[in-house]
Amino acid sequence: MTLDPIHVENIARLAYGIAGDVDTTDHEDLAGRVWNDWLTGLRREGRTVIEPVAGHERRRAPIDDVALADRPFGTVHGLDSGTINPTTFKNGLVVDVAHAAMAAEPTDLDLHRDRTIVATVHAGDSTADFDGAWTRRDDGHTRQRVLHAPRVNRYAEGVVHALALYLAEGTHALDHADRVEELLVLDGPIYPKELFTWGDRDPELGELAREAKPQAVVEKYVRLVERFVERDVPLTGFVKNPSSRTIVRTLSRKGFESPWPDDTALFTRLLERREGANGGDGSGADGTVASGGRDDDRRSDARLDDDLTFTTWFHSRGGADGTMAADADALGIDRELDPELYEPTFMVLYDPRTDVTYKLEAPYAFTRDAETRDRLTRQVLADVATTRGPPAAVGKADALARIDATEKAALRRKFEERFDSDQQATYDDHRWGKDRY
């Protein structure tokens, strides 16, 4: 049954009541206050969680010009890991399989053939042991293993997913680090941040994160940073869907009532430009993005889409990033370099053509150098301007590592046959079809 036109109209009218209770006219000024007064050094519980690496500016660059500009890095490598998603079987096993690949731009077909595959298994039976050693297949191009996840009473699906995803990605990155000569871009953050948030979700998960197997996964990324620092090759992460709430949560704790659900919404407000803002084109004469102007002006005027807008670089030591702060213990993992060099730093980039906000991350070991910061910024601007999305190397890695819906369904059926046990069905499986993934 579908909605009748009268139902659609009645639902739409609810928007009038909602809009009437939300006053957004001062959001622009609030965003400007946060930028000018708080992001120069935002503190929480004695730690500076957000502060500029050097300058503190919002900038813009003509899309056509940066798309045609010479790239600072001639060869870029991207890396991604895809999974089949956690699957629960009637015999009590919970399984996820991750598949990592590295891509190069320009293309390197021999590299693209190499894969790392990890199947992580959680079992309710404490006597079971599924751990396996690394093995090679496909004439040595595929490295794979089974990992038996530590037992938990809750969140088994999240545990198997995170361990499979990050073990495959971290292992593949380390194994192929020496193939990268100029720049590596991970598809996502530079650290396994999902593991870092376990302690916030549940005390049991927090304890689990410090056990040997999760620690070994995190250590892959610590060693990856060290390897790239040693080789003087920048390591970055391109975050397509940033979801951090470090800034808005910290502001809330300080009594600042934030209208934004997350940090991405705040940065989008700061970087979006519209005709008529401040009576002009929405930008300052010096090329920085202007603050101020009434929100009703922004709503009535078209979004300007000729320039990419972006921030300079920030240190990030709050939320999940706090795990790798210099004054934190990195889940007990030994760091061979100055702990400050591992700290995540980031810049934010907004593409008005798609109305999407991205984040580029890099360890402070690389962004402490002004020239490297500039090269990384110019590279990501050129890539996004050209692709209207992630850098080409990241897009290639995503395509190589992705497991599509048909393949996921086929792999689950293979597991059912091997386990002699069906997947644990839900009503949604019945409603939408078990192969809907």
PyMOL commands that set and color helices and strands:
alter all, ss='L'
color gray80, all
select helices_A, chain A and resi 5-20+27-38+63-68+109-113+156-175+177-179+193-196+198-201+203-208+212-231+246-253+263-271+277-279+295-300+319-324+330-332+339-342+364-367+370-387+392-401+405-419+427-432+434-436
alter helices_A, ss='H'
color red, helices_A
select strands_A, chain A and resi 42-44+47-52+58-62+76-83+87-88+93-105+115-123+135-137+142-148+184-187+235-239+307-311+314-316+344-351+356-363
alter strands_A, ss='S'
color yellow, strands_A
deselect
rebuild
show_as cartoon
